Amino acid sequence: MNAATKITTLLIVTLSLLCSVESLICNVCEISRNSKCTKGRKTCFAFHGQSCSSIAHYSEGNHLYSQQLCMPNCRRRGIEEEGKMTYVMCCYKNMCNNF
């Protein structure tokens, strides 16, 4: 391994470590039902000003599906519109937005 490769490897490891220290690791799921991700499971990094979030969608009191993501300027709230309800939940610990 030459010097340039060693420096590049060290730089990548250092930057990865800094990202994990300065950010949250959150679950991402496009669609989850019954506590299981059924579409688009991965993770994201929430940086300064962002948080992990879960958004639950209901129709006439029945849970339709939820979404998990990294969200900027997250605010906990409930939104009601024509018999449909959406709850936005925010959290600030690694992997806190479980399915």
VENNORKA-V123211 format. One record per pair of residues at least 6 apart in sequence whose C-alpha atoms are under 6 Angstrom apart, sorted by the first residue. I is the first residue (numbers start at 1). GAP is how many residues later the second one is. D is the distance in whole Angstrom. If there is no record, write none. Layout:
I:GAP:D / I:GAP:D
This chain:
23:22:6 / 23:23:5 / 23:24:5 / 24:21:6 / 24:22:5 / 24:70:5 / 25:19:6 / 25:20:5 / 25:69:5 / 25:70:6 / 26:17:6 / 26:18:5 / 26:26:5 / 26:68:6 / 26:69:5 / 27:16:5 / 27:41:6 / 27:68:6 / 28:13:6 / 28:14:5 / 28:15:5 / 28:40:5 / 28:41:5 / 29:8:6 / 29:11:5 / 29:12:5 / 29:38:6 / 29:39:5 / 30:9:5 / 30:10:5 / 30:37:5 / 31:7:6 / 31:8:5 / 31:35:6 / 31:36:5 / 32:6:5 / 32:33:6 / 32:34:5 / 33:32:5 / 35:64:5 / 36:63:6 / 46:24:5 / 49:23:6 / 49:24:6 / 50:21:5 / 50:22:4 / 50:23:6 / 51:19:6 / 51:20:5 / 51:41:6 / 52:18:5 / 52:38:6 / 52:39:5 / 52:45:6 / 53:15:6 / 53:16:5 / 53:17:6 / 53:36:6 / 53:37:5 / 53:44:6 / 54:13:6 / 54:14:4 / 54:35:5 / 54:43:6 / 55:11:5 / 55:12:5 / 55:32:6 / 55:33:5 / 56:10:4 / 56:30:6 / 56:31:5 / 57:7:6 / 57:8:6 / 57:9:6 / 57:28:6 / 57:29:5 / 58:6:5 / 58:26:6 / 58:27:5 / 59:25:4 / 60:23:5 / 76:12:5 / 76:13:5 / 76:14:6 / 77:10:6 / 77:11:5 / 78:8:6 / 78:9:4 / 79:6:6 / 79:7:5
